[in-house]
């Protein structure tokens, strides 16, 4: 705990944004989440700068290798050490304040180290030439070694980094959440907003942790076997089963697809928990907890096997029944989404809304998430998948879900920030960051989807062909607006002011 607070204080610039308030006795639930959130912002800055390099390589006709390097680094930094780590930090703070358990000890420290060290090792590997997609199609990494594109040492370094990141996501974070929810003694002085598992805000958190743990175990088995073979701990012949492309790909997508679903469950639960705190009549209740919980269960049950729609382009290697099942389950997630939309709108209609920038960001991110869900349902269709799965449409889908969840978490962070730091944000700057974020995110999402519909390939370093530079310029334009919104958000954090009456006061987090 003291180490986390000290690391924040000693970090230039970013440390000023997240210095922990030590005056309220809540440092045990504030310190490690604050460090993780701060680290996520560092990676966000890295991802943002890399995002500018990609269109620059197109506009100035630079080496295509630079494009693929920055593309790999941008996607990896945005997905894992930023978005996922932001979720970990805010999610842990929510859990600690709701169940009154401290976030201390070796588990949060190991989670922080594994995620950030793993991301750093992967970054070094990519800079050494390890240019793979977020969709790690095995055995293509080994093919790259055979063709001399990157060395075996670089491959091992990259896989080690990926393994550390996956360990933090599949094992360490879910175990930490489940331990906090079900084990240990509650400390009344740490309870900020008590909630039970009947509350949608807690149910979604629990389902999310279980999804990560269960859906990730096949990939842990495969990844551990392959890494042990790469390091010579076991003969490569004993890892042959894990190196089978069909085994690796199914294990990978069972987790990768459900990672997005788990993050969605977590952020939906955060929305359900935060929205009642901003109702105009002070009721602090959703329209219906039963409908909200039903939506979470439907999203869980339908999304678990909808990952099968990713293998439609491998048909007939995958039985047609499974392909159609993945398609049907993808459409089934729309039922849970519809119930969520109804619950949110009915709650606001019934009780009114205090339009704080934080809750507006959460709701705007929810709208973007629904847009992304619509794009995903399109590519889950067998006929459309053949046309769109390898295009910028799929990149737009991936980017949109990450940006949507990031926006929702940034909105929830806006609410938690005074508790963590003892400082209050400027609502005027907050409103501007939300406006710019909405314009940039929706514009970039639609531009990428339109580019994919126009046939623009993903991971392709020559956008001038067939007039695709039009979409590239639009992506750059809206990306700059999106970047500007994040700069305004960061400036707001830097300019935050002390809450004069904060000593001993409690601002209950969701």
N, C-alpha and C positions, 0 to 999 in steps of 0.2 A: 504493500500500500504506500509506504513512505517512498519506496523506490520509484513507483509510478508517478507520484506527485513531483518528485525531484527531477525526473526525466522531462516532465512537461515544463517545469520552470527553467531548465537549462537549454531548452530547444529554442533557437532564434525564431522570431516572428510568429511561428505557429504556436509556440508556448504561451505567448501573450493572449491568444484567443481562448485558451482552455485551462488557464491557471485555476486550480481547484480551490474552492472556498473552504477554509479550515475553521470557520467560526461557528458552524452549526452542528458540529459533531457528526456530520454525515460523510466524512472522508472515506469511510469503509465501503460505501456504495458509490462514491463519486470518482475515486482516483483511477482505478484500472479502466472503467468505461471511458473516462476523459482521455486517457493516454491512447486508447484504441481509436477513439474518434479523431484525435489530433493526428495520429499516424495515417488515418484514412484520408485526411485533407492533404497531407504531404503527397500521398500517391495520386490524389485527384489532380494536384498541380502538375505532377509528372505526366499523367494521362492527357491533361489538357494541352500541354506543350507538344506532346507527340501527335495529338490530333491535328495540330496546325501543320506539322511536317508532311503528313500524307498528301493533302491537296497541293502543297508547295512542290512536291516531287513531280506532280502532274503539270502544274502551271509552268514550271521552269525546266521541264524535260530533264530531270535529274535521274541518276542511276536507279533502275528498278529495284535493285537490292535494298536501297534505302527505304523504298516504299514498303516492301515486305517486312523489313526489320521494324519499322515504326508501327506498322499495322498490327504485328504480333504483340509488341510491347504495349501499345495503346489499349488493345482489347483485354490483355491480361491484367493490366493495372486498373482499368476501369471496373472489371468484373469482380476481382477477388480482393486485393488489398484496399480498394476504395469501397465499393458497394457492400460487399459482404462484411468487411470490417466495421463499416458504419453501422450496419445492422447489429453486429455483435455488441458494439459499444452502447448503442441506445437500448437494444434489447435487454442487455444485462442490467442497465440502470433501471429500466422498467420493472424487471423481475425483482431486483433487490428492494425497490421501494414498495412493491405490492405484497411481498411475502415477509419482509423484514429480515432478510438474510444478508450478511456481509459478502462482498466480492473481494476476497483476499486469499492469500496462500499461493501454492505452486501452480494450481490449475489455470487461473487467468494469466499468470506470468508465462506459462508454457504455451498457452494458446496465442498470446501476443507474439512470442518469439518465433513459434513455428510458422505462423502466417506471414510475418514480415520477413523473416530470414528466407523462407521458401520463395517468396516473391522476389527477393533480392537475388537469390541464386538463379532463378529462372531468367531474370533480367540479364545477368552476366552471360548466361548460356545463349540467349538470343543475340546479344551483342557479338558473341563469338561465332554466330552464324546459324543458330538453331531456330529456324523460321517455320514454326508450325501454326496451324489454326487452333482456335479455342476448341474446335471439334477435332480431337486428337485421333485421327484415323490410323490405327495400328494395322500393319507394320510399317507405315510410311516413314516414321522416324528412323527405323533401321535401314530402310531403302536409301534415305538421305546419306547415311554413313557409307553404304556400299557404293554410292555414286560419287562420294568425295565432296558432298555439299557441306557437311559438317563432320567433325571427328567423333569417334566413340566416346572420348572424354567429355566432349561438349554435350553429347546425348545423355551421358550418365549425370552430368551436372544439372542439365535441364530436368531430367526425370526426378532427381533428388529434390529439386525445388518444388516441382509439382506435387511430389509425395508429401512434403511438409505442409503445403497449402491444403491438400486434401485431408491430411490428418487433423488439422485444426478445424476443418469444416464438418467432417464426418464423425469424428470421435470426440475431440476435446470440447468444442463448444456445446454440442448436444448434451454430453455428460454433465457439463457445468450447469446448464439450464435445468436438467432433470434433477440433479442433486439439490439445487436451490429450491425447486418446487416441492420435492417430496421428502427430503431428508434435512437433518439439522434442526436446531432450535430457533424459533422466531424470537427476534429481539424487538420489543415494542418501540424502543427509541428510534429504530430504523424503518418502521412502518410509516409510509407516507400516504398510501392510498390502498387500503386492504382490499384484496379481491380473492374470490374463490374460483375453482375450476368451472363453475357454472357460468361465470362471466365470459362473454365472447373474447374479451381481451386476454384472458388467461388460457382459454381453451385453444385458441389459435396458436399461441406460443408453445403449448405442450405438443400439439399435433405437428407443428413445424419441426421441433427438436426430434421427435420420434421418426418423422419422415427422413430427415437427414441421416439419422443413425441406421435405420433399417435399409433404406434404399442405397446407402453407401457401402454396406458391408460386402456385397459382391465385388465392388471395385477395390476395396481394401485388400481382399484376398488376391485378386489378380495383380494389383499394383505391388503388393508386398512380395509376391512370388517373382515378378519380373525384376524388381529392384534388387532382390537377393541374388538373382542370377547375374545381373549386370555387374554387381560388386564381387562376384565369384564365391559367394557364401554357399550357393548350391550350384550343381552343374546345370548348364543351360538346357540339357535334355529333360530335367525335371520341371522346367518352366515351359515346356513345349505346349502344354494344354492352355496356359495363360496367354501364350503368343498367338494362338489361333485367332485370326481376325474376327470371326463370328463371336467367340467368347469375349474378347476384349470389347468389341463394339456394343454388345448387349449390356455388359457390366457397366461400361462407360455411360451409355444413354439412360440406363435405369437410374443412375445417380444424377447425371447432368441435367436431364429434363426435370427430375423431381427436386433438384436444387432450386430451380426457378419456382417450382410450385411451393416448396417449403418457404422460400423467401416471400412469396406472395401470401401464404397463410400467415406468416409472421407480421407482415406489414398490414394485412387486413385486420389482424387482431389489434395492432397498434392504432389503427384508424377507429375501430369500434370502441377502444378504450379512451381515445383522446376526444372524439367528437362530443360526447356528453358533457365534457368539461367546458365547452364553449356554447352551450345552448342558452338562448336569450332569457328564458324564464327560470333558469337555475334548477331545473329538475334533475339534471345529471343522469338521465336514463335514455336508452335507445327506445325506439318505437316498440321493438320486440326482441328480447334476448333469444327467444326460441327460434325466431326466423333467422337471426344472425348466426346462431349456432348451427342451424340446419344448413345454411349456406356454406359454412366452413366444412362441415362433414361431406357435403356434396362435392365441393371443390377437391377435397382430399380423395374421396373414393373414385371420382372420375379421372383425376389427373394421374393417379398412380400408374395406370396402364396406358395412358394416352401417349407415353413415350414411343409406343410402337409405330406412331405415324412417321417417325424419323426414318424408318426403314422401308418406306414405300418405294424409294428410289432404288432399293436393293432387290425389289421384286423381280423374278420369282424366287430369289434365295430365301425370302420370308414367305410362309404360307399366306395365301390371300386372306384367309379368315382373320389372321392377326393384323394385317394391314387395315382391313375394314373395321376391326375392333378399335384400333388406335384412332381411326377417323371418327367413329361413333362416340368414343369417350371424350375426344377433343370437343365435339359439339356439346356433349353432356356438361362440360365445365361451364357452358353458357347458362345453365340453369342456376348454378351457384352464384354466378356473376349477376344474373337477373335478380335473385333474392337479395344480394348485397346492395344493388342499386336501389331496389325498393326500400330496404331498411334505411339507407342513408337519406334518401329523399323524403320518406315518410317522417323520419325523426326531425329533419330540418323544418318540414312543413308544419308539424305539430307544435314544435317548441321554439322555432326561430333560431338564428345563429348570430353569435358575436364574431364578426369577420376579422379575427386576428390573422396576420400573415401566416402564422404557423398552421392553423387549421385550413386556411385557404390553400396553402401549398399541398397539404395532405389530400384535400378533395380534388385539386387540379391534377395531382399525380394519379389519383384513382381514375379520373377521366382518361388520362393517357394510358393507364393500364388496361382499361376497357378497349380503347382503340387498338392496343397491341394484341389483346385477346382476339379481336376480330380478324387481325392479319394472320394470327396463328391458326385460326379455324380455317381460313382459306387454304393455307399450305398443308393442312392436315388432310385435305381432300386428295384422293389418289390422282385424279386427272390433273389438278392444278399443281401438285407437288412436282410432277415431271417437268413442268414449265418454269416453276419459280424457286425450287429448293436450292438450286445452285446460283441464284442471282442475288442482287442487292436487296431483293425483297426479304430474303432470309436474314441478311445483315441488318436490315431495318427492323425486323421483328426482334432480333437479339438486342440491338441497341435500345429500342424503345422500352422493352421490359426492364432493362437495367436503369435507364434514365427515369422511368416512371417510379420504380421502387426507390431510387435515390432521392427523387423529389419528395416522396412521401416521408422517407426517413429524415430528410432535412427539415420538413415541416414538424415532425415529432420532436426532433432535436431543438427546434425553436422553442417548443414548450418546456423541455427539460433543462434548457441552458441556464436559467436563473438558479435552479437548484444545484447544479453542478458547480457553477462559478461564482454565484452570489452577485451576478451582474445582469442587467436588463438590456435587451436589444432595442434598437430604434425601429418602431413599426413603420415609419415612412420608408426607410431603406429596405425593410423587410418586404413591404408591398411592391417596391420597384423590382426587387430580385425575383419575386413570384411572377410579376407581369412578364419580365424578360425571359424567365425560364419557360413559361407556357408558350410564348411565341417561338422561341428557339427550339424547344423540344418537339412541338407539334410540327413545325416547319421542317425540321431535319427528318423526322419520322416519315412524313408524307413524301418528301423528296426521295428518300431511299426506297420507299415502297414503289413510288412511281418509276424510279430508275430500274428497279427489278422487273416491273411490269413491262418496261420497254426493252427488256432483254439484257440489261447491264449486268455483267458477271460480278460476283463477289471475289475478293482477293485477286484483283486484276489490275496491273500497273499501267495500263494504257487506256485512259478514259476517252481519248480523242476519237477512237474508233466508233463508227456508227453514231456520232453526235452525242456520246455519253457525257462529254464534258459539261453539257448544260446541267445535268443532274449533279455532277461534281461541284459546280459553282454554287448551285442552290444549297447543297449540303454544307459547303464552306460558309456561305452567308448566314444560314441559320445556326450553324455551329458556333460562329463568332458571337451571335446574340446569346446563345446558351452559355458560352464562356463568360460573356459580360455579366450575366445574371449571377454566376458563381463568384465573380470578382466582387460584385456588390454585396453578396452574402458574406464574403470574407471580410470586406471593409466594415460591415456591420458588427462582426465579431470583434474586430480590432478596436472599434469605437464604443463598444459596450461600456456602460457606466455602472458603478456600484449602486446597489439597492440600499438606500440609507437605512431602511428599517429591516434589513435582511437578517441581522443577528438574532438567532433563536427562532426566526420565522420559518414556516414550512410552506413550500409551494408544491402541492401534491402532484407527482407525475402520473402519467397514465399507467 
